Amino acid sequence: MKILQRIFFFCVVSFFPYSMAHAQEYYWQQQVAYEMDIDMNVNTHRFEGRQKLTYSNNSPDTLDKVFYHLYFNAFQPGSMMDVRSRTIDDADPRVRDRILHLSPEEIGYLKVQSLNREGKSLTYTIDGTVMEVPLAKPILPGEKTTFEMQFTGQVPLQIRRSGRDNAEGIAYSMSQWYPKLAEYDVEGWHANPYVGREFYGVWGSYEVSITIDSAYVVAATGYLQNPQEVGHGYEKSGQTVNRPKGNTITYHFQADQVHDFVWAADPDYTHTIAQVPNGPAVHFFYQTDTAAEHWQRLPEFTVEAFQYMNQHFGRYPYEKYSVIQGGDGGMEYPMATLITGHRSLGSLVGVTVHEMVHSWYQGVLATNESLYPWMDEGFTSYASNRIMAHIMGNGSNVDPQANSYAGYFSLVESGLEEPLSTHADHYNTNRAYGLAAYAKGAVFLHQLSYVIGQETLDRGMRRYFNTWKFKHPTASSFKRIMEKESGIELDWYFEYFMNTTHTIDYGIKSVEDKGEATHVTLERGKLMPMPLDVVVTYQDGRREMFYIPLHIMWGKKKEERAMPTTTLSDWPWVYPTYLMVIPQPVGDIKQIEIDPSGRMADITRDNNVYPALENTRFEGSTNSQ
């Protein structure tokens, strides 16, 4: 009996680490395949749709219901978006109370006429922008099933992102326009009502046919399958094709490995194409009376931006991208963006670059931007800041991330800051959301380069993209990539900067003359700990860096430095002060500065420099000037 017990114990112990290791590596994601035919009536602004949806349950769970998003239902008086826009302290000026005053002909809606699964009719309940569908026969793990739907929609007057007749006269900006299956992942269903912020979709393929008045030019996600029929230069820029006779035309688009589908239509679009060397064809759709000179110059900057992103952040995986005039500002979608066009050249390039970069962090990496808006908006802001500095010639002495730091500091000062881990819909103010997601998100990355090194961050960003493209990475996914690339433990950094609103404030508390050495007491004034780069400039012009790792990093930054560097002992984070010894007399020292690079988001930089800055009290210094 004891022999059998020992054998059993050995088997269990041997299997346990093996199973745990494989459980940690196990990853799954759901998959969809949409086939949709849309008949658009440009006189009534209504459309009829037929949708066939093949759904693959790749999860280990049995699904007894599914959810659909019906986004257009948000554009009705009394909707959650309407009420939220009228009650939040700092309403988006594009929305405010506009939804409340929409007439029946101006509202948006999606109405499901019928829904069946494998030929059997299903019941469903619609609550605002979400439809819940209970399933008499559950979808088993590994099972594939097909839903078929008939639906009708009315395009709302353009208010937020989607709609007809926007402020610049674009007829149709068709985003979030179809019944869209909600995502199910390891955290369960994500059937969030649409109140105006972010999106999350299931990876899959789209076959979409759009029948519309033949006078309209249609731009969309994916690849046009019938360019000869529709003309408008779809095969090559400037091509003239005879238009088919009749008053309607059908555009047929196909896209694989995407998680959404957007289209726009206008009778006055001009369509041009620019080719990125070893990259995609970039299509531009705009009205010629809208800053035409700037739109004609836009392709050269867009091509250069694609080349920069491909080189520094990972290669764009599709063969096409479309820049489409439409919407209410700038909004990204797979393989396309909607942007407004009444802009200066700098503004037009800026919004195009920002939305284009979203193709990496929203279009290809597809993080749940409702839960992690900073991983989309912040990473996009960081990369687009670097691109704009590169292609617009902002000067090598200007930190491209300076405006992001200024935005973050203003958020801290305002007292409105909420943790980055806040769900996008649940921020108390639009300002707190915007500055957190965009500005603090960009600071998160630039400051991470201070912790692990710029070259390491750049390698890590490419590794992150190549490892997680066409998946749904989380904050933990990103952290592990950066830990593997740097050899540094980063739990503390994410916990403090993502999950709290703790701030950073390091200072030089005192400088003491000890004969042949100088004792510098550094202090941590706020709660967030950081490693320190302290640069000493001597009277003879020499500069030397003293690098102080943080004890809980369990590793050290590897970064090329332009000066000799001495690595000191780690600073345990619980200690409020740290003694740094410079083996030079105090008289030989001209200046001591914590983090001259400015990458550490220190909220009070006046105390980072010795001698103290003018009009700044420098407590404890025995040799202040």
Secondary structure by P-SEA (a helix, b strand, c coil): caaaaaaaaaaaaaaaaaaaaaaaacccbbbbbbbbbbbbccccccccbbbbbbbbccccccccbbbbbccccccccccaaaaaaacccccccccccccccccccccccccccccccccbbbbbcccccbbbbbbcccccccccccccccbbbbbcccccccccccccccccccccccbbbbbbccccccccccccccbbbbbbccbbbbbccccbbbbbcccccccccccccccccbbbbbbbcccbbbbbbbbcccccccbbbbcbbbbbbbbcccccbbbbbbbcccaaaaaaaaaaaaaaaaaaaaaccccccccccccccccccccccccbbbbbccccaaaaaaaaaaaaaccccccccccccccccccaaaaaaaaaaaaaaaccccccccccaaaaaaaaaaaaaacccccccccccccccaaaaaaaacaaaaaaaaaaaaaccaaaaaaaaaaaaaacccccccaaaaaaaaaaacccccaaaaaacccccbbbbbbbccccccccbbbbbbbbcccbbbbbbbbbbcccbbbbbbbbbbcccccccccccccbbbbcccccccccbbbbbbccccccccccccccccccccccccccccccccccccccccccc
